[in-house]
Amino acid sequence: MATLRQRRTEDVDDQASALFGWNQHYEQLGCGNFRGSVSEMVMADGVLYREHTNRKLWEEFSAPADHLTLVIPLAVEAGSIFAGQSLNRETLMVLSSQEAYEVLATGELGMIGLSVRRSVLEGLLDPANLEWLALAERRRGVELAPDDAAAVRCMLLGVEQQATCRLDFISEREHELEVLSSALTRVLLHAMSGDRGHHVSIIPRRVNNRRRIAKRAIDFMRSNLDGDIGVPEICAAAFASRRTLQYCFEEFTHTTPQAYLRALRLNEARRALRMHSDQSITGLAFKLGFSSCSHFTRHYKQMFEELPSATLKQAPI
């Protein structure tokens, strides 16, 4: 039987763990109180879901295992990026569970999507649909004509509303498959007719190379948050010159390597403070490379709009 799950969050880690079957890691890059929400209709062979976040975020994720996932923005701010490409309201994200993806959300981001178990796809779709999906997966993001993108959004929102109001109808697997089949078929109808594929190709190698440089740098930073590292060490780990590293971060994160490292450390500090009620704020500040407790506190309050001591009070005793 279909299950409706809804959740509101005030922390990026809670948001990242809220989606059923997804492997996700979020970092808050923009200043201010975080607010997020997730609504999911979970069925035996698929999930219809909607997510909303309100701050600049860096998201790393992989979609549910053995599922094909289609996602389109409901709201997205200019400059947002998906897998090295511009992310806008006309971008249909076609996600494989075999690949990891990144999103830079420059501000508010609302998404609605559909995941369908691969083992049932052949029974739901004709060969032309399956062939288009296979090609679209390689492109990751498919740019649709505005009218078709709007139709996909409207249709998925309508399916969500109807399914939510009639949970009793989706009581058996055959009824779930009817919902999934209808939704998927209509998404593909608009996606295939609105696909502006002659303007979009596989991501150029040079873009993927710059994306990998940024990813190597971020992975190195994340593994050395309590280490004495700076731009020279990050450049060495990313196999890039200082100038190239700077360019890659400006392109994919809209910030500098130094500012990104500070944001990672602040996010890590928040995780530690939320988990351990006996955490020393001063000790944590020095451990994560801040020159003084006051320096750490100033940046922490600017990022999360609360003092470290206020976060610490939320930790389990």
Summary of the structure (lengths in Angstrom):
residues: 317
radius of gyration: 21.0
end to end distance: 37.9
largest distance: 62.7
contacts: 1033
relative contact order: 0.11
helix: 48%
strand: 23%
